[in-house]
Amino acid sequence: MGASSSADHGGVSEQQQRQEEEENLAAATGFLPSLRNAFSNLSPPSSSSVPLASLQEALSLDVQVLASESTPVPEHFPSLLNNLGATLVSLFFPVADDRADGRIDWIGFLSGYNRCCGRMPVSRSINVLYRLYAALSREAGAPCGLELDPDSDDDDKVNGSLVPGEVLMLFWICWVMGHSSRIAKMSRNAEDPLVLPDMSHLLVSALVSCGVIAEDDERIWRSDVLAVDKGVSVQKFQTWVLTTAPGLANCLQKYVHERIQACSSSKESEGSSSSAPDDNSSGNVHDVCLLTRGRAWAVSLALRDRLSEEFLAASFQGISSGDFLYRSSIHGKGLSRFWSNVEGYNGPLIVLVSASSAESSEVDRSSGGWVIGVLTTQGFENRETFFGSSGYLFAISPIFHLFPPSGKEKNFMYCHLHPSIRVYEANPKPVGLAFGGSTGNERIFLDEDFAQVTVRHHAYDKTYQHGPLTPNQGFLPVEAPVVEVEVWGFGGKTVKEQQDFYKKREMLFSEQRRKVDLKTFASWEDSPEKMMMDMVSDPNKVRREDR
């Protein structure tokens, strides 16, 4: 009896200790209150466990119709999404050995959450994502080159490779998981398909960085990179994620958080939050702007600040028209037109420039068209020197890559217009728009007419990190005709209202300066203009100077 009592007490003590450890791990993520509410809402009345079926339903996502901006959606991809909830539960949420009723207790619930969403290195988060994709592919009967044991708890041993088609599927799954709350609202209120964005720039970036295809391969300009039969090793792909798209490792955690948060909310608040559906831009499958939804998602994966969420939202419903500041094909080419639209906007801006190395008037991937971008944290100023506090350079298309600040110099941006009053200058400053480098050796330079863009080698630039902005960029400057220039503001409604107020004030001042009060002028008879005309008409006429 005494031994039995001691064993019982020892068992209870061990269980309490394990519960405390799991709660501490969950509390480190700051999500423990939501986990308590979700567990309470999922548990039946007078029960201290959650049915696995309820947990699977809570972690599932209902996507009925799928479409794509680029390549057709494979037949097995809807099955991957439909099995998401069941696979997550079977992979990460263990059921106690002594429970045969198909339920999970509080400790098992916490343990499952900590396995997939606990604080861990980014490399381990990517391995967790690998395990999920491998399990999803196995359930859907889809091909997968990952070699790992789904029943093993060792997440650090992942082998195998992913062919380009599998990498694209992984991108699409991560995009869907990153927008689970928006998709849930859309599925309740809309019958339009969920449109998957074009991920070709990210796919080409991964294939080139991992050595699957060469940078001078003509296939990077076309859409046939999916036909490459060589796979990307998981180790090299992990390195690419860490350097180019670290946000990819957070997609699973974001998905689980949003699903649990939806369970922890009351039915009233959940109903009110789903009354306003998000637009997935399904009416316009192919984006016409340079900042497409797929490119906005790539930027959000590369950033690690608050702007990441802004670009993430833009990657689902597209860019708001209120954030649209300038487009050369609409407002006209040239620095003066550019300045009239961005002047007074004191907030984060992204500038996109498309150019073509071939003699073409449109951005055509087969003819060598490329897109580069600059993200600034402040507005533009008309100055004769470089300015700015921070910024990022982007190679957008056909290969995506981020170049953050190097910390060595602060020549982030340069914007110089012709002065309103022309004066003689012995050493005139270049008129145009530039980023990085130094005066006369700018890393990116747009001339005054926005007719040509010059991209120099990174050796001239100590402000941004090194790397090629265009494919096959050598040491010599790359000069290409500009096809399009776009500017989008990400400062929010307040910054846009301040710019509108600034423009109205400047317009009022301009109107006041144009008004001429004739009463302030003397009569025509006493004006110098009349005297000069009289002298021209009769220069020999004797005139007495009035003193």
C-alpha positions in Angstrom: 0.0 0.0 0.0 2.7 2.4 1.0 4.8 1.5 -2.0 1.8 1.9 -4.2 1.0 5.3 -2.7 4.6 6.4 -3.2 4.6 5.3 -6.8 1.4 7.2 -7.4 2.8 10.3 -5.8 6.0 9.9 -7.9 3.9 9.5 -11.1 1.9 12.6 -10.3 5.0 14.6 -9.6 6.6 13.5 -12.8 3.5 14.5 -14.8 3.4 17.9 -13.1 7.0 18.4 -13.8 6.5 17.6 -17.5 3.5 19.9 -17.7 5.5 22.7 -16.2 8.3 22.2 -18.7 5.9 22.3 -21.6 4.1 25.3 -20.3 7.4 27.2 -19.9 8.4 26.4 -23.4 5.0 27.6 -24.7 5.1 30.7 -22.6 8.5 31.6 -24.1 6.7 32.2 -27.4 4.1 34.4 -25.7 1.2 32.3 -27.0 0.3 30.3 -23.8 -3.0 32.3 -23.1 -4.3 31.6 -26.6 -3.4 27.9 -26.2 -5.4 27.7 -23.0 -8.4 29.3 -24.6 -8.2 27.1 -27.7 -7.9 23.9 -25.6 -10.9 25.0 -23.5 -13.0 25.7 -26.6 -12.0 22.5 -28.4 -12.7 20.3 -25.3 -16.2 18.9 -24.8 -18.1 20.0 -21.7 -16.8 18.3 -18.5 -13.8 16.9 -20.3 -10.1 17.6 -19.9 -9.1 16.3 -23.4 -9.6 17.2 -27.0 -10.8 14.8 -29.7 -8.3 14.4 -32.4 -11.0 15.0 -35.0 -11.7 18.4 -33.5 -8.0 19.3 -33.5 -7.7 18.1 -37.1 -10.6 20.3 -38.1 -9.2 23.3 -36.3 -5.9 23.0 -38.1 -7.4 22.4 -41.5 -8.1 24.9 -44.2 -11.0 24.7 -46.7 -9.8 25.5 -50.2 -12.3 24.5 -52.8 -11.0 25.9 -56.1 -7.4 26.7 -57.1 -5.9 28.7 -59.9 -2.4 29.9 -60.8 -0.9 33.0 -62.4 1.8 31.0 -64.0 2.0 27.2 -64.5 -1.1 25.0 -64.1 -1.8 23.7 -60.7 -0.8 20.0 -60.4 -3.6 17.5 -59.7 -2.1 16.4 -56.4 -1.7 19.9 -55.0 -5.3 20.3 -53.7 -4.8 17.0 -51.8 -1.7 18.4 -50.1 -3.8 21.3 -48.7 -6.8 19.1 -47.8 -4.5 16.8 -45.7 -2.8 19.7 -43.9 -4.8 19.5 -40.6 -4.7 15.7 -40.3 -0.9 15.5 -41.2 -0.1 18.2 -38.6 -1.9 16.3 -35.9 -0.4 12.9 -36.7 3.1 14.3 -37.1 3.4 16.7 -34.1 0.6 16.0 -31.6 1.2 12.7 -29.8 -1.5 10.7 -28.1 -0.7 9.2 -24.7 -0.1 5.5 -24.7 -2.7 4.9 -22.1 -5.4 6.6 -24.1 -7.4 4.6 -26.6 -10.3 7.0 -27.0 -8.6 9.1 -29.7 -8.2 12.2 -27.5 -5.2 14.4 -26.6 -4.7 15.9 -23.2 -3.3 19.3 -22.2 0.3 18.0 -22.0 0.1 16.4 -25.4 -1.5 19.6 -26.8 1.4 21.7 -25.5 3.9 19.2 -26.6 2.6 19.2 -30.2 2.6 23.0 -30.3 6.2 23.2 -29.0 7.4 20.6 -31.5 6.3 22.7 -34.5 6.1 26.3 -33.1 8.4 26.4 -30.1 11.5 28.6 -30.0 14.1 26.9 -32.2 16.9 27.9 -34.6 15.9 28.8 -38.1 17.7 25.7 -39.5 15.5 23.5 -37.3 12.4 25.3 -38.4 13.3 24.5 -42.0 13.8 20.8 -41.1 10.3 20.8 -39.5 8.9 22.2 -42.7 10.7 19.5 -44.6 9.1 16.8 -42.4 5.6 18.3 -43.0 6.1 18.5 -46.8 7.3 14.9 -46.9 4.4 13.7 -44.8 1.9 15.6 -46.9 3.3 14.2 -50.1 3.2 10.7 -48.7 -0.5 11.1 -47.8 -1.4 12.6 -51.1 0.6 10.1 -53.1 2.7 12.9 -54.6 6.4 12.5 -55.6 8.9 13.7 -53.0 12.7 13.4 -53.0 13.1 13.9 -49.2 14.5 11.0 -47.4 13.5 11.0 -43.7 11.6 8.9 -41.3 8.2 10.5 -40.5 8.1 8.6 -37.1 11.5 9.9 -36.0 11.8 12.8 -33.5 15.2 13.7 -34.8 14.5 16.8 -37.0 18.2 17.5 -37.7 18.7 14.6 -40.1 17.2 15.4 -43.4 18.5 14.0 -46.7 17.5 13.9 -50.3 16.7 16.5 -52.8 13.8 18.4 -54.3 13.2 18.8 -58.1 12.1 22.3 -59.3 8.4 21.2 -59.4 8.6 20.1 -55.7 10.3 23.4 -54.8 7.4 25.2 -56.4 4.9 23.1 -54.5 6.7 23.9 -51.2 6.6 27.6 -52.1 2.9 27.5 -52.7 2.2 25.6 -49.5 4.1 28.2 -47.5 2.3 31.0 -49.2 -1.1 29.4 -48.4 0.0 28.8 -44.7 1.1 32.4 -44.4 -2.4 33.6 -45.5 -4.6 31.1 -43.7 -6.7 33.7 -41.9 -7.4 35.6 -45.1 -8.2 32.4 -47.0 -10.6 31.4 -44.3 -12.5 34.6 -44.6 -12.5 34.4 -48.4 -13.7 30.8 -48.4 -16.8 31.8 -46.3 -17.8 34.8 -48.4 -16.5 34.2 -52.0 -16.9 31.6 -54.7 -13.9 32.8 -56.7 -10.8 30.5 -56.8 -7.8 31.0 -54.7 -5.2 32.3 -57.1 -1.6 31.2 -56.4 1.0 33.8 -57.4 3.8 33.5 -59.8 6.9 32.2 -58.0 9.3 31.9 -61.0 11.7 34.6 -59.7 12.1 32.7 -56.3 12.4 29.4 -58.1 15.1 30.6 -60.4 16.9 32.2 -57.5 17.0 28.9 -55.6 18.1 26.9 -58.6 20.9 29.3 -59.5 22.1 29.7 -55.9 22.1 25.9 -55.4 24.0 25.3 -58.7 21.2 23.4 -60.4 21.3 25.8 -63.4 23.9 28.4 -64.4 23.2 32.1 -64.4 23.9 32.3 -68.1 21.4 29.6 -68.8 18.7 30.8 -71.3 16.0 28.9 -69.4 16.0 31.5 -66.6 14.3 33.9 -69.1 11.6 31.4 -69.9 9.1 29.3 -67.9 10.7 25.9 -68.7 12.9 25.7 -65.6 10.3 23.2 -64.2 11.5 20.8 -66.9 15.0 20.6 -65.2 15.4 17.0 -63.9 18.3 17.8 -61.5 17.3 18.2 -57.9 18.2 20.7 -55.2 19.9 19.1 -52.2 18.1 19.9 -48.9 21.3 21.3 -47.4 21.9 23.7 -50.2 18.3 24.8 -50.3 18.5 25.4 -46.5 21.5 27.7 -47.1 19.5 29.6 -49.7 16.6 30.1 -47.4 18.8 31.4 -44.6 20.5 33.9 -46.9 17.7 35.0 -49.2 14.2 34.1 -47.8 14.5 33.5 -44.0 10.8 34.2 -43.6 10.0 30.9 -45.3 10.9 29.1 -42.0 8.1 31.0 -40.2 5.2 30.1 -42.4 4.3 26.9 -40.5 4.4 28.7 -37.1 2.3 31.5 -38.5 -0.3 29.0 -39.8 -0.6 27.1 -36.5 -0.8 30.4 -34.6 -3.6 31.7 -36.8 -5.5 28.5 -36.6 -5.2 28.3 -32.8 -6.0 32.0 -32.5 -9.2 31.4 -34.4 -10.1 28.6 -32.0 -9.4 30.7 -28.9 -11.7 33.5 -30.1 -15.3 33.4 -29.2 -18.0 32.7 -31.8 -19.2 36.3 -31.7 -15.8 37.8 -32.4 -15.0 35.2 -35.0 -18.2 35.9 -36.8 -17.6 39.7 -36.8 -14.0 39.3 -38.0 -15.1 37.3 -41.0 -17.7 39.8 -42.2 -15.2 41.6 -44.5 -13.6 39.2 -46.9 -10.2 39.8 -48.4 -9.8 40.1 -52.2 -7.4 37.6 -53.7 -7.3 39.5 -57.0 -8.9 36.6 -58.7 -10.5 38.8 -61.3 -7.1 39.8 -62.6 -5.0 36.7 -62.6 -2.0 38.2 -64.4 -0.6 41.2 -62.5 0.0 44.2 -64.8 2.3 46.1 -62.3 5.9 45.5 -61.7 5.2 44.8 -58.0 3.2 41.6 -58.5 1.8 39.5 -55.6 4.6 37.0 -56.0 7.3 39.6 -55.9 5.7 41.3 -52.9 5.7 37.9 -51.1 9.4 37.4 -51.9 10.2 40.9 -50.4 8.2 40.0 -47.3 10.3 36.8 -46.9 13.6 38.7 -47.2 12.7 41.4 -44.7 12.7 41.1 -40.9 11.0 44.2 -39.7 7.4 45.6 -39.7 7.5 46.2 -43.4 7.5 42.4 -43.9 3.8 42.3 -42.8 2.9 45.1 -45.2 4.4 43.2 -48.2 2.8 40.0 -46.9 -0.7 41.6 -47.0 0.1 42.9 -50.5 1.0 39.4 -51.7 -2.5 38.3 -51.1 -5.0 41.0 -52.2 -2.6 43.0 -54.3 -1.4 46.5 -53.8 -3.8 49.1 -52.6 -4.4 52.0 -55.1 -3.8 54.4 -52.2 -0.2 53.2 -52.0 0.4 53.8 -55.7 2.4 57.0 -56.2 4.1 56.9 -59.6 4.2 54.9 -62.8 6.1 56.3 -65.8 3.6 54.9 -68.4 0.8 56.7 -66.6 2.3 59.9 -65.2 5.0 60.3 -67.8 8.7 59.6 -67.9 11.3 61.9 -66.4 12.6 63.1 -63.1 10.3 66.1 -62.9 7.2 63.9 -63.3 8.6 61.5 -60.8 9.3 64.4 -58.3 5.8 65.9 -58.7 4.3 62.6 -57.5 6.6 61.6 -54.7 7.4 65.0 -53.2 6.2 65.3 -49.7 5.8 61.6 -49.0 7.9 61.0 -45.9 7.6 57.3 -45.4 8.9 53.9 -46.7 9.0 53.7 -50.5 9.8 50.9 -53.0 11.1 51.9 -56.4 11.0 49.3 -59.2 12.8 49.7 -62.5 12.3 47.4 -65.4 14.7 47.5 -68.3 15.6 45.3 -71.4 19.0 44.5 -72.6 17.5 43.8 -76.0 16.0 46.2 -78.4 12.5 45.9 -77.2 9.8 48.3 -75.9 8.3 45.8 -73.5 9.6 43.6 -70.7 10.0 40.2 -72.4 11.7 37.5 -70.5 12.8 35.8 -73.7 14.6 39.0 -74.8 16.5 39.7 -71.6 14.1 41.9 -69.6 15.0 42.3 -65.9 13.6 44.2 -62.9 15.5 45.7 -60.0 14.1 47.4 -56.9 15.1 49.8 -54.1 13.4 49.9 -50.7 13.9 53.2 -48.8 12.9 53.9 -45.3 12.3 57.6 -45.9 11.0 60.0 -48.6 13.1 61.7 -51.4 14.7 65.0 -51.1 16.1 67.3 -53.8 19.8 67.5 -52.8 23.2 67.6 -54.4 24.6 64.9 -52.2 23.7 61.4 -51.1 21.4 61.1 -48.1 19.3 58.5 -46.2 19.5 56.4 -43.1 18.8 52.9 -44.4 17.6 51.0 -47.5 17.7 47.7 -49.4 18.6 46.8 -53.0 16.7 44.0 -54.8 17.3 42.0 -57.8 13.7 41.2 -58.5 13.5 39.3 -61.8 14.4 36.9 -63.3 16.5 36.1 -60.3 15.5 37.4 -56.8 18.1 38.5 -54.3 18.3 40.9 -51.4 21.3 43.3 -50.7 20.9 44.9 -47.3 23.1 47.7 -46.0 26.8 46.9 -45.4 27.3 49.4 -42.6 30.4 50.9 -44.2 28.9 54.0 -45.9 25.6 55.8 -46.0 25.1 56.7 -49.6 21.7 55.2 -49.7 19.9 57.5 -52.2 20.5 60.5 -54.4 17.9 62.7 -56.1 18.9 65.9 -57.8 16.8 68.1 -60.1 17.8 71.1 -62.2 17.6 74.2 -60.0 14.8 76.6 -60.6 17.2 79.4 -61.2 20.0 78.4 -63.5 23.5 79.6 -62.5 26.9 78.8 -63.7 28.5 75.8 -62.1 32.1 74.8 -62.6 31.4 71.2 -61.5 27.7 70.6 -62.0 26.2 67.7 -60.1 24.6 64.9 -62.1 20.9 65.3 -62.6 19.0 62.1 -61.9 18.1 59.4 -59.4 20.8 57.1 -57.9 21.3 54.5 -55.2 24.6 53.4 -53.7 28.1 54.1 -54.8 29.4 57.6 -55.0 28.9 60.7 -57.2 29.9 59.8 -60.7 30.1 56.1 -59.8 26.6 55.3 -58.6 25.6 51.6 -58.3 22.2 52.4 -59.8 21.7 55.6 -61.8 18.5 56.8 -63.7 19.1 59.7 -66.0 17.0 62.8 -66.0 14.6 61.6 -68.7 14.3 58.0 -67.3 15.4 56.8 -70.7 18.4 54.8 -69.5 19.5 53.0 -66.3 23.1 52.3 -65.5 24.0 49.5 -63.1 27.6 49.4 -62.0 29.6 46.6 -60.4 29.3 46.3 -56.6 33.0 47.2 -56.2 32.0 50.8 -56.6 29.5 50.6 -53.7 30.3 50.4 -50.0 26.8 51.2 -48.9 25.0 48.0 -49.9 26.2 44.4 -49.8 27.9 42.9 -52.8 26.2 40.8 -55.5 25.0 41.1 -59.1 21.8 43.0 -59.7 21.3 41.7 -63.2 22.1 38.3 -64.7 25.6 37.9 -66.0 26.6 41.3 -64.7 30.4 41.8 -65.2 32.7 44.5 -64.0 31.8 46.9 -66.8 28.7 49.1 -66.3 25.4 47.7 -67.7 23.5 50.4 -69.6 19.9 49.5 -70.7 16.9 51.4 -71.9 14.2 51.9 -69.2 10.9 50.3 -69.9 8.9 51.2 -66.7 9.4 52.9 -63.4 7.1 52.4 -60.4 6.9 53.8 -56.9 4.8 52.4 -54.1 4.4 53.9 -50.7 4.2 51.8 -47.5 3.8 54.6 -44.9 0.1 54.1 -44.4 -2.9 56.3 -44.5 -1.4 59.0 -42.3 1.7 59.6 -44.4 -0.4 59.8 -47.6 -2.7 62.3 -46.0 0.3 64.4 -45.0 1.6 64.3 -48.6 -1.8 65.4 -49.9 -1.9 68.3 -47.5 1.7 69.2 -48.6 0.7 69.2 -52.2 -2.4 71.4 -51.6 -0.3 73.9 -49.8 2.4 74.0 -52.5 -0.3 74.5 -55.1 -1.8 77.4 -53.2 1.6 79.0 -52.9 2.2 78.6 -56.6 -1.1 80.2 -57.5 -0.4 83.1 -55.3 3.0 83.6 -56.9 1.4 83.6 -60.4 -1.0 86.4 -59.5 0.1 89.9 -60.6 -1.3 93.0 -58.9 -1.2 95.7 -61.6 -1.8 98.4 -59.1 1.7 98.0 -57.7 3.2 98.9 -61.1 3.7 102.5 -62.3 1.9 103.8 -65.4 3.1 103.0 -68.9 4.3 106.5 -69.6 6.9 106.2 -66.8 7.9 102.7 -67.4 11.5 101.8 -68.6 9.9 99.6 -71.3 8.3 102.7 -73.0 11.6 104.6 -72.8 13.5 101.8 -74.5 10.8 101.5 -77.3 11.0 105.3 -77.9 14.7 105.1 -78.2 14.5 102.4 -80.8 11.9 104.2 -82.8 13.8 107.6 -82.8 17.3 107.3 -81.4 18.3 110.9 -82.4 15.5 112.6 -80.5 16.9 114.8 -77.8 15.7 113.8 -74.3 16.2 115.6 -71.0 16.9 113.4 -68.1 14.7 114.0 -65.2 16.5 114.4 -61.9 
